[in-house]
Amino acid sequence: MVDQTARKKNPRSNGDRLRRRRLSERFFRSAAICAVGLVMSMLALIIYSVATLSIRAFTHNQIVVSLTPALDSILSIDRGNVADSAKTLSALNKLVADEIDRELARDTIIASDETGFARARLFAPVAVSHIAEVITKNPNRLGQTRSYRVPISSNLDLYLKGQLTDQNIWRIAETGIADHNMILSSDSASEFKISIAQGVPEPVLRALSQSNETRPSVFLETQSAVFKVDAYRDDHLSLRVMAGELADLKGGVWLRVVWTPAAQRAISDQQIAEVNLLKRKGIIRSAFHPRLWTSADSTFPELAGVLSALVGSLLVLLVTAFVAVPIGVMAAIWLEEFAPRSRLTEFIEISINNLAAVPPIVFGLLGAAVLLNVFGLPRSAPVAGGLVLAFLTLPTVIIASRAALSAVPNDIRIAAFSLGASRMQVAMDHVLPAAAPGVITGVILGLARSLGEVAPLLLIGMVIFVGEVPDGINDEATTLPVLIYKWSTGAERAWEPLTAAAIVILLLIMVLINLFMSYVRQRFER
């Protein structure tokens, strides 16, 4: 009676409370939508940044040359005979360099160092090793002229992709060339003076007027030659020949300004001139980068690949799955279906829950102290890495499997007991199949966590350089997360897109594993 009287006296109080409740509901709904939107936007930003950076690593500029390897200059590669391998690479380097010389119309672009390798300006000395391997597998190619591809150096590849320097290009019409006269300087280097009828663009004049320390590099390019612009006086450009043939200047002329001074970049003016001329002639082409998938790690970014780390990750994951999944599921079944309720059982459950919150690096210390020092497992091998990650994965698998088993209705157990089934038959034939979707979810979470771990593997030595693909779980290996960590600490800028590409590959592997496990889970649900 009192409440009804109060409501009659204050009819607005109910309406105010209703409005406040609706406002709070709208506020929480808006806050939830904003939170989801923020998470999705951050995820999209991460995916966009990694994807845009990794695209540069999936393509690479390559030098396409026609070679005729001779029998007397090409030796078979023998990994046990360093001298033969060095002679093979040296001979192939000379063949490739001679072919590039003919395109650049220069005497030589290489110089031999004390190791016996021919050091080229446009590509690494070991970049021709795949040609030797192809010839070794196909001896019938000796004496035949075939087209081969040699990846250019990583810095030049970044330059051609527009990532290493800032530059601008201006096209000058054919009518802009008034005359040209050759002048030989005292050092016998060919120089030119060219009159530009239409005038030089203002940014070029500004670049030529700067001091030598901060002066950008200015090039004049034609279809067959590249010149370095030294000065602009009396309406004439003073040029030096950098690469190419001294042919007619008609047919298109370009002025290129590389704004980054030569002292502040990793490539020289000579390399820029040569690579631009070869690019215009079609000798350098951008193509899919197969070495990223088919090669092991390398000290040269243009030759590095993820194959050894990919195989190592799969071997480590197999060891982890074969150890953690059976032990974790069986432990969950025992704790949930067979273990008596006692203080010992409670202590075990508390210990498992606490282990799930232990930092991963602690498991790495455990693996280094026990697996390596006590049991003598091979250092940096997938068997050691897999066991360490199995210790890390076990608590997650046990906790998720116990939750799935406890969610199975007791009616299933009672029905199985009433039909005469034993406790083991009830647990294995009735409860476990009903809880399989939840158990598989726990396995997915555990394996996904182990696949992305780095700290435990660093402590057992899996950060080493691996130049060969491992053949088994006892060979030296590394994993994709460790390789990403190693590449991200590289000093050269070329490692940045490779790191992003390795991240994309790791994410694709995790997505494929999750899709497969989700398919298996749906089959059990049906």
Salt bridges, closest charged atoms under 4 A:
ASP16 OD1 - ARG19 NH2 2.16
ASP98 OD2 - LYS94 NZ 3.02
GLU99 OE1 - ARG102 NH2 2.50
ASP113 OD2 - ARG119 NH2 2.80
GLU133 OE2 - ARG79 NH2 3.87
ASP157 OD2 - HIS60 ND1 3.44
ASP157 OD2 - LYS161 NZ 2.97
GLU221 OE2 - ARG256 NE 2.55
GLU221 OE1 - ARG280 NH2 2.65
ASP230 OD2 - ARG240 NE 2.85
ASP269 OD2 - LYS228 NZ 2.88
ASP269 OD1 - ARG265 NH2 2.79
GLU274 OE2 - ARG106 NH2 2.64
GLU274 OE2 - ARG121 NH1 3.79
ASP297 OD2 - LYS486 NZ 2.87
GLU336 OE1 - ARG402 NE 3.23
GLU337 OE2 - ARG413 NH2 2.77
GLU349 OE2 - ARG341 NH1 3.40
GLU349 OE2 - ARG402 NH2 3.04
GLU453 OE2 - ARG449 NE 3.80
GLU468 OE2 - ARG79 NH1 3.76
